[in-house]
Amino acid sequence: MKINLMDPGLIGLQGHHFDINLRVARQLVADGHHVHVYASKFASEVVSQAFIPLAKFTPQFQSGPYQRPKSIDPVAGELLVYTQQSAILAQELRRTDAADLWL
């Protein structure tokens, strides 16, 4: 089965994003699946090298769960941020490879 493992928060070695994604990728590959990992565009080289032996690795997402705009409109700010981020994410998802499952 082809599986896309997708995490905009996968940037560095610290934290749960790296640990969980690496463990899931290892298990899926061990179970015979073909895995493609999509991470933040800002993922470190060390992160990509950790996944290369297991799966195809693509730094894809330009925004993630920990990035905020420098300034937010005081009235409609959160709605505008959500709308913009949703549109960006939709574009990025259209550029992913076809798969049987997206995680």
C-alpha positions as CSV (number, residue, x, y, z in Angstrom):
1,M,0.0,0.0,0.0
2,K,1.2,3.5,-0.7
3,I,1.0,5.8,2.3
4,N,1.6,9.5,2.5
5,L,2.8,10.5,6.0
6,M,2.2,14.2,6.3
7,D,3.2,16.6,9.1
8,P,3.7,20.4,8.7
9,G,5.2,20.4,12.2
10,L,8.0,18.0,11.2
11,I,10.9,20.5,11.2
12,G,13.7,19.4,13.6
13,L,14.8,16.5,15.7
14,Q,13.2,17.8,18.9
15,G,9.7,17.1,20.0
16,H,7.0,14.6,19.2
17,H,6.7,15.3,15.5
18,F,10.1,13.7,14.6
19,D,9.7,10.8,17.1
20,I,6.2,9.8,16.1
21,N,6.7,10.2,12.4
22,L,9.9,8.2,12.4
23,R,8.3,5.4,14.5
24,V,5.3,5.3,12.2
25,A,7.4,5.3,9.1
26,R,9.6,2.5,10.4
27,Q,6.6,0.3,11.3
28,L,4.8,0.9,8.0
29,V,8.0,0.1,6.0
30,A,8.5,-3.0,8.1
31,D,4.9,-4.1,7.3
32,G,5.7,-3.8,3.6
33,H,4.2,-0.4,2.7
34,H,5.7,2.3,0.5
35,V,5.9,5.5,2.5
36,H,6.3,9.1,1.4
37,V,7.0,11.6,4.1
38,Y,5.9,15.2,3.6
39,A,7.3,17.7,6.1
40,S,7.8,21.4,6.6
41,K,9.8,23.3,4.0
42,F,12.0,24.3,6.9
43,A,12.9,20.7,7.9
44,S,16.5,20.3,8.7
45,E,18.9,18.2,6.6
46,V,19.3,15.9,9.6
47,V,15.6,15.2,9.7
48,S,15.5,14.4,6.0
49,Q,18.5,12.1,6.3
50,A,16.8,10.2,9.1
51,F,13.9,9.3,6.7
52,I,15.8,8.8,3.5
53,P,16.7,5.1,4.2
54,L,13.0,4.4,4.9
55,A,10.9,6.6,2.6
56,K,10.8,9.3,0.0
57,F,11.0,12.6,1.8
58,T,9.6,15.9,0.6
59,P,9.9,19.2,2.4
60,Q,6.5,20.6,1.3
61,F,4.5,22.6,3.9
62,Q,5.3,26.3,4.0
63,S,3.4,27.0,7.2
64,G,2.9,24.9,10.2
65,P,1.3,24.7,13.6
66,Y,3.8,26.9,15.3
67,Q,4.1,29.8,12.8
68,R,2.0,32.9,13.3
69,P,1.9,36.1,11.3
70,K,3.8,39.1,12.6
71,S,0.6,41.1,12.9
72,I,-3.0,40.1,13.1
73,D,-6.0,42.3,12.4
74,P,-7.6,43.0,15.7
75,V,-11.2,42.3,14.5
76,A,-11.0,39.6,11.8
77,G,-7.4,38.4,12.4
78,E,-8.0,34.8,13.4
79,L,-10.5,34.2,10.6
80,L,-8.2,35.7,8.0
81,V,-5.3,33.6,9.3
82,Y,-7.4,30.5,9.1
83,T,-8.7,31.3,5.6
84,Q,-5.2,32.0,4.3
85,Q,-3.6,29.0,5.8
86,S,-6.4,26.7,4.6
87,A,-5.9,28.0,1.0
88,I,-2.2,27.4,1.2
89,L,-2.7,23.9,2.6
90,A,-5.1,23.0,-0.1
91,Q,-2.6,24.0,-2.8
92,E,0.1,22.0,-1.1
93,L,-2.1,18.9,-0.8
94,R,-2.8,19.1,-4.5
95,R,1.0,18.7,-5.1
96,T,1.3,15.5,-3.2
97,D,1.6,12.1,-4.8
98,A,-1.4,9.8,-5.1
99,A,-1.6,7.3,-2.2
100,D,-3.9,4.7,-0.8
101,L,-3.8,6.4,2.6
102,W,-2.8,9.9,3.9
103,L,-1.8,10.1,7.6
